[in-house]
Amino acid sequence: MKRRSTIGIIVSLCGAALACTANAQDDSLLRQASGTIEVRGEPHTFLAEGRGEPCIVTGLAMSYAPLFSARLKRHIRFIFVDFKSSWTASADRSIESTTMDSLVQEIDDVRRAFALDQACIVGHSSTGLIAMEYAARHPEHTSKLILIAVHPFWNQELFDTWRTFWQSDASPERKAALAENKRRMPDSLLSALSARDAFALRYVRNGPQLFYDPSYDFFWAWAGREVSAPMFDRYWKVIVADYNPWEGLLGNKVPMFVALGRHDFAVPFHLWDRVRAKMPGITVTLFEKSSHFPMLEQPRQFDAALLRWQHSVP
């Protein structure tokens, strides 16, 4: 009996080891490719990672590579491009000519460079508005639209809702955590840093508004990564000022998946209710223990919901 038990344990351990090895091999077999492509007439570096349907990521695309799980990359091939003409433009480069037209063109240049007739477009946060605009202008080249914690519009209504949602919904502990972060990292400190370091630390300071766990430190994700502060300033104040994409999207047939965090104080989840009423074909999933990064905060639930939707649409 003891010998059989020992054999059983050995078999179980071997089986577990083989399963772990298989999973490791699965992850190692996730196709990765890097190189350069031409975007807006200039060479741009890229990383393509995963298997399956190609999806182009908007905004600070390179920063999102570690935020999506290996499990998800077994079904989706993400294309991350270093958009050095805009989001990571060097300090000596003017971004004054950047418009929504040029940002949409960047995405289309990527699609053409990879010889894709259609591509899935992925957007997160405010730069997800570019993904929406791309789908509105080029529905024939958009297979799917994946929006993660994206604002449904960018105007005074959004800004007013930010304040009221925070005041009415945030717990006293969450508010206290934000106040303490602002005490430790005042504007005077951030203004003395480089653009990239200030951008990273601002995420840390605003963590209670952006993460379900108000103490979460997100510095690891942005630290050392290039970012153009003037570009973001122009984007928010000029390019998407009073922006509403829905005139161009109403009646659009592109399948759309929207992931929202219940505790996201940058994108109050109920703002999407009006859109859902007008476009019942949109799939909106609310993650109860997430804020602005459900793919990071609830990765298993996020992956399951997204893949279930992906497999349900043509």
C-alpha positions as CSV (number, residue, x, y, z in Angstrom):
1,M,0.0,0.0,0.0
2,K,2.8,2.3,0.9
3,R,4.6,1.6,-2.3
4,R,1.4,2.3,-4.3
5,S,1.0,5.6,-2.5
6,T,4.6,6.5,-3.2
7,I,4.1,5.7,-6.9
8,G,0.9,7.7,-6.9
9,I,2.7,10.7,-5.4
10,I,5.5,10.4,-7.9
11,V,3.0,10.2,-10.8
12,S,1.1,13.2,-9.6
13,L,4.3,15.2,-9.2
14,C,5.5,14.2,-12.7
15,G,2.1,15.1,-14.1
16,A,2.2,18.5,-12.4
17,A,5.8,19.0,-13.6
18,L,4.8,18.1,-17.2
19,A,1.8,20.5,-17.0
20,C,4.0,23.3,-15.7
21,T,6.6,22.5,-18.4
22,A,3.8,22.5,-21.1
23,N,2.6,25.9,-19.8
24,A,6.1,27.3,-19.8
25,Q,6.6,26.0,-23.3
26,D,3.2,27.6,-24.3
27,D,4.4,30.9,-23.0
28,S,7.8,30.6,-24.6
29,L,6.2,29.8,-27.9
30,L,4.3,33.1,-27.9
31,R,5.6,34.6,-31.1
32,Q,7.6,37.7,-30.6
33,A,9.0,39.9,-33.3
34,S,10.6,43.3,-33.3
35,G,11.9,45.7,-35.9
36,T,11.0,48.9,-37.6
37,I,8.1,50.0,-39.7
38,E,7.4,53.3,-41.4
39,V,4.9,55.6,-39.7
40,R,4.3,59.1,-40.9
41,G,7.2,58.7,-43.2
42,E,9.7,57.8,-40.5
43,P,11.1,54.4,-39.1
44,H,9.4,53.5,-35.8
45,T,10.3,50.5,-33.7
46,F,7.7,47.9,-32.8
47,L,7.1,44.8,-30.7
48,A,4.6,42.2,-31.9
49,E,3.7,39.6,-29.3
50,G,1.3,36.7,-29.1
51,R,-0.7,34.4,-31.4
52,G,-4.0,34.9,-33.0
53,E,-6.0,37.9,-34.2
54,P,-3.7,41.0,-34.7
55,C,-4.6,43.9,-32.5
56,I,-2.9,47.3,-32.7
57,V,-2.5,49.2,-29.4
58,T,-2.9,53.0,-29.4
59,G,-1.2,55.7,-27.3
60,L,1.9,54.8,-25.2
61,A,1.7,51.3,-26.8
62,M,5.1,49.9,-25.7
63,S,4.2,50.5,-22.0
64,Y,1.3,48.1,-22.3
65,A,3.3,45.0,-23.3
66,P,3.7,43.8,-19.7
67,L,0.2,44.7,-18.7
68,F,-1.5,41.9,-20.8
69,S,-1.2,38.4,-19.6
70,A,0.6,35.5,-21.4
71,R,-2.8,33.7,-21.2
72,L,-4.4,36.4,-23.3
73,K,-1.4,36.5,-25.7
74,R,-2.1,32.9,-26.6
75,H,-5.2,34.2,-28.5
76,I,-4.3,37.7,-29.5
77,R,-1.3,39.0,-31.2
78,F,-0.7,42.5,-29.9
79,I,1.2,45.1,-31.9
80,F,3.0,47.7,-29.8
81,V,4.6,50.6,-31.7
82,D,6.8,53.3,-30.2
83,F,5.0,56.3,-31.6
84,K,8.0,58.7,-31.5
85,S,6.3,61.3,-33.7
86,S,3.7,61.8,-31.0
87,W,3.5,60.1,-27.6
88,T,7.2,59.5,-27.1
89,A,8.4,62.5,-29.1
90,S,11.7,63.9,-27.8
91,A,11.9,67.2,-26.1
92,D,13.4,68.9,-29.1
93,R,10.7,67.8,-31.4
94,S,7.6,69.9,-32.0
95,I,4.2,68.2,-31.7
96,E,2.2,71.3,-32.7
97,S,1.3,69.8,-36.0
98,T,-0.2,66.7,-34.4
99,T,-3.9,66.4,-34.9
100,M,-6.6,63.7,-34.6
101,D,-6.1,63.2,-38.3
102,S,-2.4,62.4,-37.9
103,L,-3.0,60.2,-34.9
104,V,-5.6,58.1,-36.8
105,Q,-3.1,58.0,-39.7
106,E,-0.4,56.6,-37.4
107,I,-2.7,53.6,-36.7
108,D,-3.5,53.1,-40.4
109,D,0.2,53.3,-41.2
110,V,0.8,50.4,-38.8
111,R,-2.1,48.4,-40.3
112,R,-0.6,48.9,-43.8
113,A,2.9,48.1,-42.6
114,F,1.8,44.7,-41.4
115,A,-0.3,44.2,-44.6
116,L,-3.5,43.8,-42.7
117,D,-6.8,44.3,-44.5
118,Q,-8.5,44.4,-41.1
119,A,-7.1,44.8,-37.6
120,C,-8.5,44.8,-34.1
121,I,-7.8,48.2,-32.4
122,V,-7.1,48.3,-28.6
123,G,-7.3,51.5,-26.6
124,H,-6.9,52.3,-22.9
125,S,-7.8,55.5,-21.0
126,S,-8.0,58.8,-22.9
127,T,-5.9,57.6,-25.8
128,G,-8.6,55.0,-26.5
129,L,-10.5,57.8,-28.1
130,I,-8.1,57.4,-31.0
131,A,-9.2,53.8,-31.4
132,M,-12.8,54.9,-31.4
133,E,-12.1,57.6,-34.0
134,Y,-10.2,55.1,-36.2
135,A,-13.2,52.7,-36.1
136,A,-15.5,55.6,-37.0
137,R,-13.4,56.6,-40.0
138,H,-12.3,53.2,-41.1
139,P,-14.9,50.6,-40.2
140,E,-13.9,48.5,-43.3
141,H,-10.4,48.1,-41.8
142,T,-11.5,47.5,-38.2
143,S,-12.3,44.0,-37.2
144,K,-13.0,44.7,-33.6
145,L,-12.7,47.5,-31.1
146,I,-11.4,46.8,-27.5
147,L,-11.8,49.7,-25.1
148,I,-10.3,49.4,-21.6
149,A,-11.3,52.1,-19.2
150,V,-11.8,54.6,-22.0
151,H,-13.8,57.8,-21.5
152,P,-17.0,57.8,-23.7
153,F,-16.3,61.5,-24.4
154,W,-14.0,64.3,-23.3
155,N,-15.8,67.5,-22.2
156,Q,-17.0,69.5,-19.3
157,E,-19.6,66.9,-18.4
158,L,-16.8,64.3,-17.8
159,F,-14.8,66.7,-15.7
160,D,-17.8,67.6,-13.5
161,T,-18.6,63.9,-13.1
162,W,-15.1,63.2,-12.0
163,R,-15.5,65.5,-9.0
164,T,-19.0,64.4,-8.0
165,F,-18.3,60.7,-8.4
166,W,-15.1,61.0,-6.3
167,Q,-16.9,63.0,-3.6
168,S,-20.0,60.7,-3.4
169,D,-18.4,57.2,-4.0
170,A,-14.8,57.2,-2.7
171,S,-14.4,55.8,0.9
172,P,-12.9,58.0,3.6
173,E,-9.8,55.7,3.5
174,R,-9.4,56.2,-0.2
175,K,-9.7,60.0,0.2
176,A,-7.2,60.0,3.0
177,A,-4.7,57.9,0.9
178,L,-4.9,60.5,-1.9
179,A,-4.4,63.4,0.5
180,E,-1.4,61.7,1.9
181,N,0.1,61.0,-1.5
182,K,-0.4,64.7,-2.5
183,R,1.4,65.7,0.7
184,R,4.3,63.4,-0.1
185,M,4.4,64.3,-3.8
186,P,3.3,67.9,-4.2
187,D,3.2,69.7,-7.6
188,S,6.4,71.5,-6.7
189,L,8.2,68.2,-6.5
190,L,6.8,66.8,-9.7
191,S,7.6,70.0,-11.6
192,A,11.3,69.7,-10.8
193,L,11.5,66.2,-12.4
194,S,11.9,65.1,-16.0
195,A,8.7,64.7,-18.0
196,R,8.9,60.9,-17.9
197,D,9.6,60.8,-14.1
198,A,6.8,63.2,-13.3
199,F,4.4,61.2,-15.5
200,A,5.3,58.0,-13.6
201,L,5.1,59.6,-10.2
202,R,1.8,61.3,-11.0
203,Y,0.3,57.8,-11.5
204,V,1.7,56.8,-8.1
205,R,0.2,59.9,-6.5
206,N,-3.2,59.4,-8.1
207,G,-3.2,55.7,-7.3
208,P,-6.2,55.8,-5.0
209,Q,-8.2,57.1,-7.9
210,L,-6.8,54.6,-10.4
211,F,-6.5,51.3,-8.5
212,Y,-8.9,49.2,-6.5
213,D,-6.1,48.9,-3.9
214,P,-5.5,52.6,-3.0
215,S,-1.9,51.7,-1.8
216,Y,-0.9,50.1,-5.1
217,D,2.4,51.6,-6.5
218,F,2.4,51.6,-10.3
219,F,5.8,53.2,-10.7
220,W,7.3,50.0,-12.1
221,A,5.1,50.2,-15.2
222,W,6.1,53.7,-16.3
223,A,9.6,54.2,-14.7
224,G,12.2,55.0,-17.3
225,R,9.8,55.0,-20.2
226,E,9.9,58.0,-22.6
227,V,6.8,60.1,-22.6
228,S,6.0,63.5,-24.2
229,A,4.4,65.8,-21.7
230,P,3.7,68.5,-24.3
231,M,2.0,65.8,-26.4
232,F,-0.4,64.9,-23.7
233,D,-1.0,68.5,-22.8
234,R,-1.9,69.2,-26.5
235,Y,-4.0,66.1,-26.7
236,W,-6.1,66.9,-23.7
237,K,-6.4,70.6,-24.2
238,V,-6.6,70.9,-28.0
239,I,-7.0,67.6,-29.9
240,V,-9.8,66.0,-27.9
241,A,-11.2,69.2,-26.3
242,D,-15.0,68.9,-26.2
243,Y,-14.7,65.6,-28.2
244,N,-17.6,63.3,-28.7
245,P,-17.0,60.4,-31.1
246,W,-20.6,59.0,-31.1
247,E,-21.9,61.0,-34.1
248,G,-19.5,59.0,-36.2
249,L,-20.0,55.7,-34.4
250,L,-23.8,55.5,-34.2
251,G,-24.9,52.8,-36.6
252,N,-21.3,51.6,-36.9
253,K,-21.2,47.8,-37.2
254,V,-17.7,47.2,-35.7
255,P,-18.0,44.8,-32.7
256,M,-17.1,46.7,-29.5
257,F,-16.0,45.4,-26.2
258,V,-15.8,47.9,-23.3
259,A,-14.1,47.0,-20.0
260,L,-14.8,49.2,-17.0
261,G,-13.7,49.2,-13.4
262,R,-16.3,49.8,-10.7
263,H,-13.8,51.9,-8.7
264,D,-12.3,53.8,-11.6
265,F,-12.5,57.5,-10.6
266,A,-11.0,58.6,-13.9
267,V,-13.8,56.9,-16.0
268,P,-17.0,56.8,-13.9
269,F,-18.6,53.6,-15.1
270,H,-22.1,55.0,-15.3
271,L,-21.1,57.5,-18.0
272,W,-21.4,54.6,-20.4
273,D,-25.1,53.9,-19.6
274,R,-26.2,56.5,-22.2
275,V,-24.1,55.0,-24.9
276,R,-25.3,51.5,-24.1
277,A,-28.9,52.7,-24.5
278,K,-28.2,54.0,-28.0
279,M,-26.0,51.2,-29.2
280,P,-27.2,47.9,-27.7
281,G,-24.7,45.9,-29.7
282,I,-21.9,47.1,-27.4
283,T,-20.6,44.6,-24.9
284,V,-19.9,46.4,-21.6
285,T,-18.3,44.4,-18.8
286,L,-17.9,45.9,-15.3
287,F,-15.2,44.6,-13.1
288,E,-16.2,44.9,-9.4
289,K,-12.7,44.8,-7.9
290,S,-10.9,47.0,-10.5
291,S,-10.3,50.6,-11.2
292,H,-8.5,52.0,-14.2
293,F,-6.5,48.8,-15.1
294,P,-8.8,45.7,-15.0
295,M,-6.4,43.8,-17.2
296,L,-3.9,44.1,-14.4
297,E,-6.1,44.1,-11.3
298,Q,-8.4,41.2,-12.3
299,P,-6.5,39.5,-15.1
300,R,-8.2,36.1,-15.0
301,Q,-11.7,37.7,-15.1
302,F,-10.6,40.2,-17.7
303,D,-9.1,37.6,-20.0
304,A,-12.1,35.3,-19.7
305,A,-14.6,38.1,-20.5
306,L,-12.6,39.4,-23.4
307,L,-11.9,35.9,-24.9
308,R,-15.6,34.9,-24.5
309,W,-16.6,38.0,-26.4
310,Q,-13.9,37.6,-29.0
311,H,-15.1,34.0,-29.7
312,S,-18.7,35.1,-29.9
313,V,-18.3,37.6,-32.7
314,P,-17.4,36.8,-36.3
